[in-house]
Amino acid sequence: MFVLFISLPILAVFLRLNPSQASSQLQNPQILNAIFLGLLTSVAATVASFIFAVPTAYVLATRKFPGKAVLDTLMDIPMVLPPAVAGVALLLAFAPRGLLGPLLNVLGLTLPGSTIAVVLAQMFVASPFVLRSAKSAFEQVNPDLINSAKILSDSRLRVFFTVTLPLCTRQILTGVMMTWARSMGEFGATLMFAGNLPGITQTMPLAIYMLLSENPFAATVLSAIMIIFSFSILIVVKLLQQKKYGGKND
């Protein structure tokens, strides 16, 4: 019964599709713009998350310092925050009258209503996925391997890039894929912080929201595209996990 509960709504989306009409909707400029913007911003958010989250994960996994438990918990908050709350928090931090607003005004930056705001919203809610995966991977590395590498090289940075990071590649890549999928599906924080401007901030979830009242069939087509994307990401994640455990999860 539970399998049916999960499967039937997904199946219902595809049962409502007419192949000939669906192909014509793929020429809809609103759908094409939403797909392009969603891919662009989600990739940017994923790359930024990787750049900032992986070093943070390494510090959390390998260092002891006062307040570490509090900081570790703080990094998980975006995963459980309601999306609307995340959007309000971003507004209060980065809007013209927000915490950093005066500094951004001096630099000539107005984030709400911009594509950059979409990337920041996606990064805020999705980066914990790669952070958690990377931290778990670093914690599982055999310390003896790292200590041996440090004896052979006096550069900690070199040891990190040539020994530590390669040992954690699969697990970090899993986190990257989940971050990408979560970024692509982000809705609430993006709507609250960036707005819903076609061609500027309107990603696929926001386009579905608008099309549901204007063109329900187009919303269904775009929903099917997102389901296919999500399913594909999960397949890749499963394959990575199977390789990690030697195919024992079949």
KADAGI-V235056 format. One record per helix or strand of 2 or more residues. SS is the DSSP state (2 for helix, 1 for strand). FROM is the first residue (numbers start at 1). TO is the last residue. Records with the same first field share a line. If there is no record, write none. Layout:
BEGIN
SS: FROM-TO + FROM-TO
END
This chain:
BEGIN
2: 2-15 + 19-25 + 29-62 + 68-74 + 77-80 + 83-94 + 101-106 + 115-140 + 143-152 + 156-167 + 169-185 + 188-193 + 204-214 + 216-244
END
